[in-house]
Amino acid sequence: MALVGDDYEYFDPRFHHLTVPTAAKERLFDGGRWTEGPVWFADGGYLVFSDIPNNRLLRLVPEVGISVFRAPSNFANGNTRDRQGRMVTCEHGGRRVSRTEPDGSITVIADTHDGKRLNSPNDVVVKSDGTIWFTDPDYGIMSDYEGYRADREQAGCYVYRADPATGSLTVVVDDFARPNGLAFSPDESILYVADSGKSHDPDGPHHIRAFKVGDDGRLSGGNVFCETVTGLPDGFRLDDAGNVWTSAGDGIDCYAPEGDRLGRIKFPQMVSNLTFGGPRRNRLFVTCTHELYSVFVATNGAQRP
């Protein structure tokens, strides 16, 4: 299916220079229940993503196919890589953030704060100093569909910074309804965090906020960067020019660093998350309800310091 006509919406001429309208939108997988958490392994040439309700992690090797990476996965959701190339995963089932070591063993990064269990870590990113930043809404404990139904032990849904070198876990933001996706700007001076509180409250937030990152790891600011017009912001990534590409209902919206909405790529189902991959980081891999898609774009995913 070609990305032409109604599949693109252009709100700003700059979006024409970020897209390839003649590229094909490719459906790569359609056997999931709620796909999420795509992460690209450039050194191996493959993508890992979560199929949360089916309690498994899947691996895509482009032009080869899909295989099971890990099952059960402890209801894994968001995934990323650290600076040593190890996979870091948010697990709804374990209510924890874990790291997969080169030998396949699992190291727990964080599962409690102030002696109480986390809610259900959702999405995660690793800064160049090795610290691990993640969101902790309660989606994974609300029912037995994407985790295990349980009472919330934390007083709220927070954003955390974990330092594996010291073992410390710090709340960096505590005023979100349901923090969701998060990502750093290319120079790591800004941390963007989505709030998808509208998912269970018609009057709840559906926006991305931007925080200034201090040298000491503290955040300041937190003004709304953008508010999605369609659907909710879930997962998102930045390109090397600092544009924000975010899930927004049945599509991906692209915002300039100043917050201007540049354009939209439509998909057949609700988009949950995305990542840049491929040898040139110019291929968007998109988790889309029970499917996985890809599309080539005319920009490249950010490479941070």
Backbone hydrogen bonds in HBPLUS format (Angstrom, degrees):
<---DONOR---> <-ACCEPTOR-->    atom                        ^
c    i                          cat <-CA-CA->   ^        H-A-AA   ^      H-
h    n   atom  resd res      DA  || num        DHA   H-A  angle D-A-AA Bond
n    s   type  num  typ     dist DA aas  dist angle  dist       angle   num
A0025-LYS N   A0001-MET O   2.81 MM  24  5.52 162.5  1.84 162.0 163.6     1
A0004-VAL N   A0002-ALA O   2.96 MM   2  5.62 126.1  2.26 107.4  91.6     2
A0003-LEU N   A0023-ALA O   3.21 MM  20  6.20 176.0  2.21 167.7 166.4     3
A0007-ASP N   A0004-VAL O   3.19 MM   3  5.60 171.1  2.20 129.9 129.3     4
A0008-TYR N   A0005-GLY O   3.34 MM   3  6.23 170.7  2.35 125.1 127.0     5
A0266-LYS N   A0007-ASP O   2.90 MM 259  4.97 167.2  1.92 143.7 147.9     6
A0009-GLU N   A0264-ARG O   2.90 MM 255  5.01 146.4  2.02 149.1 151.3     7
A0264-ARG N   A0009-GLU O   2.87 MM 255  5.01 148.5  1.97 143.8 148.5     8
A0011-PHE N   A0262-LEU O   2.89 MM 251  5.09 154.7  1.95 135.4 138.7     9
A0012-ASP N   A0262-LEU O   3.06 MM 250  4.75 123.0  2.40 152.5 137.6    10
A0015-PHE N   A0012-ASP O   3.02 MM   3  5.88 160.4  2.06 127.6 131.8    11
A0016-HIS N   A0013-PRO O   3.12 MM   3  5.68 149.5  2.22 113.9 121.4    12
A0017-HIS N   A0014-ARG O   3.13 MM   3  5.57 141.0  2.29 107.1 116.8    13
A0018-LEU N   A0015-PHE O   3.09 MM   3  5.07 159.6  2.13 102.9 109.1    14
A0298-ALA N   A0018-LEU O   2.95 MM 280  4.60 152.5  2.03 108.0 111.7    15
A0023-ALA N   A0020-VAL O   2.89 MM   3  5.51 166.1  1.91 125.4 130.1    16
A0026-GLU N   A0294-SER O   2.90 MM 268  5.27 159.8  1.94 159.7 161.9    17
A0294-SER N   A0026-GLU O   2.89 MM 268  5.27 137.1  2.08 141.2 153.2    18
A0028-LEU N   A0292-LEU O   2.72 MM 264  5.44 156.6  1.78 153.4 160.9    19
A0292-LEU N   A0029-PHE O   2.89 MM 263  5.00 146.0  2.01 139.4 138.7    20
A0032-GLY N   A0290-HIS O   3.07 MM 258  4.23 158.7  2.12 139.4 132.7    21
A0052-ILE N   A0034-TRP O   3.14 MM  18  5.88 135.6  2.35 160.3 149.5    22
A0035-THR N   A0289-THR O   2.65 MM 254  5.68 165.4  1.67 172.0 171.9    23
A0036-GLU N   A0050-SER O   2.83 MM  14  4.94 151.4  1.91 137.9 141.5    24
A0050-SER N   A0036-GLU O   2.73 MM  14  4.94 155.7  1.79 143.9 147.4    25
A0039-VAL N   A0048-VAL O   2.86 MM   9  5.44 147.2  1.96 156.3 166.9    26
A0048-VAL N   A0039-VAL O   2.98 MM   9  5.44 165.9  2.00 157.8 161.1    27
A0041-PHE N   A0046-TYR O   2.82 MM   5  5.41 170.5  1.83 176.4 179.5    28
A0044-GLY N   A0041-PHE O   3.17 MM   3  5.45 136.5  2.37 102.5 114.0    29
A0045-GLY N   A0041-PHE O   2.74 MM   4  5.76 126.8  2.02 146.9 163.6    30
A0046-TYR N   A0041-PHE O   3.29 MM   5  5.41 153.9  2.36 137.1 141.3    31
A0047-LEU N   A0060-LEU O   2.85 MM  13  5.04 162.7  1.88 148.8 154.6    32
A0060-LEU N   A0047-LEU O   2.72 MM  13  5.04 161.2  1.75 150.0 156.8    33
A0049-PHE N   A0058-LEU O   2.95 MM   9  5.45 155.5  2.01 147.6 154.8    34
A0058-LEU N   A0049-PHE O   2.80 MM   9  5.45 168.4  1.81 169.8 171.0    35
A0051-ASP N   A0056-ARG O   2.96 MM   5  5.53 159.2  2.00 172.2 165.8    36
A0056-ARG N   A0051-ASP O   3.45 MM   5  5.53 160.0  2.49 133.4 138.6    37
A0055-ASN N   A0052-ILE O   2.83 MM   3  5.10 160.2  1.87 115.4 121.0    38
A0073-SER N   A0055-ASN O   3.10 MM  18  5.29 132.7  2.33 104.8 113.5    39
A0057-LEU N   A0070-ARG O   2.81 MM  13  5.03 162.1  1.84 153.3 158.8    40
A0069-PHE N   A0057-LEU O   2.77 MM  12  5.24 150.8  1.85 135.2 141.5    41
A0070-ARG N   A0057-LEU O   3.12 MM  13  5.03 159.5  2.17 131.6 131.5    42
A0059-ARG N   A0067-SER O   2.77 MM   8  5.29 166.9  1.79 160.5 161.8    43
A0067-SER N   A0059-ARG O   2.89 MM   8  5.29 148.0  2.00 147.4 157.4    44
A0061-VAL N   A0065-GLY O   3.00 MM   4  5.44 168.0  2.01 154.9 157.0    45
A0064-VAL N   A0061-VAL O   2.84 MM   3  5.32 151.0  1.92 142.9 145.3    46
A0065-GLY N   A0061-VAL O   2.94 MM   4  5.44 158.6  1.99 145.2 152.4    47
A0093-GLY N   A0074-ASN O   2.80 MM  19  4.63 142.8  1.94 134.8 135.5    48
A0092-HIS N   A0075-PHE O   3.02 MM  17  5.21 161.2  2.06 131.3 129.6    49
A0077-ASN N   A0090-CYS O   2.75 MM  13  5.44 161.7  1.78 168.1 169.7    50
A0078-GLY N   A0122-ASN O   2.92 MM  44  5.61 138.0  2.09 149.8 158.9    51
A0090-CYS N   A0078-GLY O   2.86 MM  12  5.26 161.5  1.89 160.2 161.5    52
A0080-THR N   A0088-VAL O   2.89 MM   8  5.25 145.4  2.01 148.8 158.0    53
A0088-VAL N   A0080-THR O   2.78 MM   8  5.25 166.4  1.79 141.5 145.7    54
A0082-ASP N   A0086-ARG O   2.87 MM   4  5.47 152.7  1.94 150.0 158.8    55
A0085-GLY N   A0082-ASP O   3.00 MM   3  5.33 162.3  2.03 114.8 118.0    56
A0100-THR N   A0087-MET O   2.83 MM  13  5.33 162.8  1.86 157.7 163.7    57
A0089-THR N   A0098-SER O   2.84 MM   9  5.30 161.1  1.87 148.1 154.6    58
A0098-SER N   A0089-THR O   2.87 MM   9  5.30 161.7  1.90 154.0 159.1    59
A0091-GLU N   A0096-ARG O   2.84 MM   5  5.39 175.5  1.85 174.4 173.3    60
A0095-ARG N   A0091-GLU O   2.99 MM   4  5.67 116.2  2.41 128.0 143.1    61
A0096-ARG N   A0091-GLU O   3.18 MM   5  5.39 151.6  2.26 142.7 150.6    62
A0095-ARG N   A0092-HIS O   3.14 MM   3  4.87 139.7  2.31  92.4 104.3    63
A0097-VAL N   A0110-ALA O   2.84 MM  13  5.28 154.0  1.90 152.9 161.3    64
A0109-ILE N   A0097-VAL O   2.76 MM  12  5.38 156.1  1.82 147.1 153.4    65
A0110-ALA N   A0097-VAL O   3.28 MM  13  5.28 155.7  2.35 137.2 139.7    66
A0099-ARG N   A0107-THR O   2.75 MM   8  5.09 148.4  1.85 147.7 158.1    67
A0107-THR N   A0099-ARG O   2.86 MM   8  5.09 164.7  1.89 150.9 156.2    68
A0101-GLU N   A0105-SER O   2.84 MM   4  5.33 170.0  1.85 162.8 164.7    69
A0104-GLY N   A0101-GLU O   2.82 MM   3  5.21 162.7  1.85 121.1 124.9    70
A0118-LEU N   A0111-ASP O   3.11 MM   7  5.70 154.5  2.18 133.6 131.9    71
A0113-HIS N   A0116-LYS O   2.80 MM   3  5.39 155.3  1.86 153.7 159.1    72
A0116-LYS N   A0113-HIS O   3.08 MM   3  5.39 164.7  2.10 112.2 117.1    73
A0122-ASN N   A0135-THR O   2.95 MM  13  5.61 160.9  1.98 141.1 145.6    74
A0135-THR N   A0123-ASP O   3.07 MM  12  5.65 152.2  2.15 151.4 158.9    75
A0125-VAL N   A0133-TRP O   2.90 MM   8  5.40 152.9  1.97 155.3 163.6    76
A0133-TRP N   A0125-VAL O   2.87 MM   8  5.40 171.1  1.88 175.7 173.7    77
A0127-LYS N   A0131-THR O   2.94 MM   4  5.48 158.9  1.98 161.2 166.5    78
A0130-GLY N   A0127-LYS O   2.93 MM   3  5.49 160.3  1.97 122.4 125.3    79
A0132-ILE N   A0162-ALA O   2.78 MM  30  4.98 164.7  1.81 151.9 156.1    80
A0162-ALA N   A0132-ILE O   2.67 MM  30  4.98 170.5  1.67 152.1 155.4    81
A0134-PHE N   A0160-TYR O   3.03 MM  26  5.41 151.7  2.11 136.2 144.8    82
A0160-TYR N   A0134-PHE O   2.85 MM  26  5.41 169.4  1.86 165.7 167.8    83
A0136-ASP N   A0158-TYR O   3.01 MM  22  5.54 136.5  2.20 162.0 174.8    84
A0141-ILE N   A0138-ASP O   3.16 MM   3  5.65 160.3  2.20 116.4 122.2    85
A0142-MET N   A0139-TYR O   3.43 MM   3  5.44 168.9  2.44 105.2 108.1    86
A0150-ALA N   A0141-ILE O   3.09 MM   9  5.12 162.6  2.12 133.6 131.1    87
A0159-VAL N   A0173-VAL O   3.03 MM  14  5.13 161.5  2.07 150.5 152.0    88
A0172-VAL N   A0159-VAL O   2.84 MM  13  5.72 162.5  1.87 150.0 155.9    89
A0161-ARG N   A0170-THR O   2.81 MM   9  5.21 148.7  1.91 148.6 158.9    90
A0170-THR N   A0161-ARG O   2.91 MM   9  5.21 166.2  1.93 144.9 149.4    91
A0163-ASP N   A0168-SER O   2.99 MM   5  5.38 161.8  2.02 151.9 155.1    92
A0166-THR N   A0163-ASP O   3.12 MM   3  5.65 137.0  2.31 113.9 123.6    93
A0167-GLY N   A0163-ASP O   2.69 MM   4  5.54 143.9  1.81 159.8 171.6    94
A0196-SER N   A0178-ARG O   3.06 MM  18  5.56 158.3  2.11 155.0 148.4    95
A0180-ASN N   A0194-ALA O   2.82 MM  14  5.17 153.3  1.89 142.3 143.1    96
A0181-GLY N   A0234-ASP O   3.00 MM  53  5.30 125.0  2.32 133.5 138.3    97
A0194-ALA N   A0181-GLY O   2.82 MM  13  5.21 170.1  1.83 155.4 156.6    98
A0183-ALA N   A0192-TYR O   3.02 MM   9  5.38 149.3  2.11 143.5 150.4    99
A0192-TYR N   A0183-ALA O   2.84 MM   9  5.38 173.4  1.85 166.7 164.6   100
A0185-SER N   A0190-ILE O   2.89 MM   5  5.30 150.4  1.97 152.2 155.4   101
A0188-GLU N   A0185-SER O   2.87 MM   3  4.90 160.2  1.91 113.0 119.2   102
A0213-VAL N   A0189-SER O   2.93 MM  24  5.20 162.9  1.96 137.0 136.8   103
A0191-LEU N   A0211-PHE O   2.87 MM  20  5.15 156.7  1.92 145.2 153.0   104
A0211-PHE N   A0191-LEU O   2.90 MM  20  5.15 157.6  1.95 140.9 148.5   105
A0193-VAL N   A0209-ARG O   2.97 MM  16  5.38 156.0  2.03 147.6 155.1   106
A0209-ARG N   A0193-VAL O   2.85 MM  16  5.38 167.6  1.87 153.0 151.5   107
A0195-ASP N   A0207-HIS O   2.81 MM  12  5.59 159.0  1.86 173.5 173.5   108
A0207-HIS N   A0195-ASP O   3.30 MM  12  5.59 138.4  2.49 143.7 150.6   109
A0199-SER N   A0196-SER O   3.00 MM   3  5.91 170.4  2.01 128.9 131.8   110
A0200-HIS N   A0197-GLY O   3.43 MM   3  6.31 159.0  2.48 121.7 123.2   111
A0198-LYS N   A0205-PRO O   2.88 MM   7  5.20 141.7  2.03 155.0 143.9   112
A0204-GLY N   A0201-ASP O   2.72 MM   3  4.91 165.4  1.74 122.4 124.7   113
A0228-THR N   A0206-HIS O   3.09 MM  22  6.14 145.2  2.22 151.1 161.5   114
A0208-ILE N   A0226-CYS O   2.87 MM  18  5.46 157.9  1.92 156.6 161.5   115
A0225-PHE N   A0208-ILE O   2.64 MM  17  5.52 153.1  1.71 145.6 155.3   116
A0226-CYS N   A0208-ILE O   3.27 MM  18  5.46 154.7  2.34 141.5 146.1   117
A0210-ALA N   A0223-ASN O   2.95 MM  13  5.78 158.1  2.00 162.7 166.8   118
A0222-GLY N   A0210-ALA O   2.95 MM  12  4.94 130.7  2.20 146.5 140.9   119
A0212-LYS N   A0220-SER O   2.85 MM   8  5.19 153.4  1.92 147.8 152.5   120
A0220-SER N   A0212-LYS O   3.05 MM   8  5.19 144.6  2.17 139.0 148.2   121
A0214-GLY N   A0218-ARG O   2.79 MM   4  5.19 169.8  1.80 167.8 168.9   122
A0217-GLY N   A0214-GLY O   2.95 MM   3  5.17 163.0  1.98 113.0 116.3   123
A0235-GLY N   A0272-SER O   2.95 MM  37  6.01 149.7  2.05 149.0 155.3   124
A0247-SER N   A0235-GLY O   3.08 MM  12  5.88 166.6  2.10 167.6 170.6   125
A0237-ARG N   A0245-TRP O   3.01 MM   8  5.43 154.1  2.07 146.9 152.5   126
A0245-TRP N   A0237-ARG O   2.83 MM   8  5.43 176.8  1.83 178.9 178.4   127
A0302-ALA N   A0238-LEU O   3.09 MM  64  5.88 166.2  2.11 140.0 135.6   128
A0239-ASP N   A0243-ASN O   3.04 MM   4  5.51 150.1  2.13 145.3 154.8   129
A0242-GLY N   A0239-ASP O   2.99 MM   3  5.41 163.7  2.01 117.2 121.1   130
A0240-ASP N   A0300-ASN O   2.77 MM  60  5.87 149.3  1.87 171.9 168.3   131
A0244-VAL N   A0255-TYR O   2.78 MM  11  5.03 154.8  1.84 151.0 155.9   132
A0255-TYR N   A0244-VAL O   2.77 MM  11  5.03 159.1  1.81 145.8 153.1   133
A0246-THR N   A0253-ASP O   2.84 MM   7  5.38 163.0  1.87 163.8 164.9   134
A0253-ASP N   A0246-THR O   2.86 MM   7  5.38 151.7  1.94 161.6 161.9   135
A0248-ALA N   A0251-GLY O   2.90 MM   3  5.42 148.3  2.00 158.6 151.6   136
A0271-VAL N   A0249-GLY O   2.80 MM  22  5.98 164.0  1.83 157.8 155.3   137
A0267-PHE N   A0250-ASP O   2.98 MM  17  5.42 166.9  1.99 137.1 134.6   138
A0252-ILE N   A0265-ILE O   2.85 MM  13  5.20 151.9  1.93 146.0 155.4   139
A0265-ILE N   A0252-ILE O   2.91 MM  13  5.20 155.8  1.96 146.0 153.7   140
A0254-CYS N   A0263-GLY O   2.97 MM   9  5.48 159.4  2.01 154.3 153.9   141
A0262-LEU N   A0254-CYS O   2.77 MM   8  5.55 156.1  1.82 154.6 162.3   142
A0256-ALA N   A0260-ASP O   2.81 MM   4  5.19 156.7  1.86 151.2 155.6   143
A0259-GLY N   A0256-ALA O   2.79 MM   3  5.24 162.1  1.82 119.2 125.4   144
A0272-SER N   A0287-THR O   2.94 MM  15  5.71 166.8  1.96 143.9 148.3   145
A0287-THR N   A0273-ASN O   3.01 MM  14  5.34 150.3  2.10 132.9 142.1   146
A0275-THR N   A0285-PHE O   2.94 MM  10  5.40 140.9  2.10 144.1 155.4   147
A0285-PHE N   A0275-THR O   2.85 MM  10  5.40 171.5  1.86 165.6 167.8   148
A0277-GLY N   A0283-ARG O   2.81 MM   6  5.22 148.3  1.91 142.1 152.8   149
A0283-ARG N   A0277-GLY O   3.20 MM   6  5.22 149.0  2.31 145.6 144.9   150
A0281-ARG N   A0278-GLY O   3.07 MM   3  4.98 163.7  2.09 108.9 114.0   151
A0301-GLY N   A0281-ARG O   2.75 MM  20  5.17 156.5  1.81 141.6 148.3   152
A0297-VAL N   A0282-ASN O   2.96 MM  15  5.59 164.0  1.99 155.1 157.8   153
A0284-LEU N   A0295-VAL O   2.80 MM  11  5.30 157.5  1.85 160.4 153.7   154
A0295-VAL N   A0284-LEU O   2.96 MM  11  5.30 142.9  2.10 140.0 151.2   155
A0286-VAL N   A0293-TYR O   2.78 MM   7  5.01 169.0  1.79 139.7 143.4   156
A0293-TYR N   A0286-VAL O   2.82 MM   7  5.01 167.3  1.84 149.1 153.3   157
A0288-CYS N   A0291-GLU O   2.88 MM   3  5.04 177.5  1.88 146.8 146.0   158
A0291-GLU N   A0288-CYS O   2.87 MM   3  5.04 156.8  1.93 121.4 128.8   159
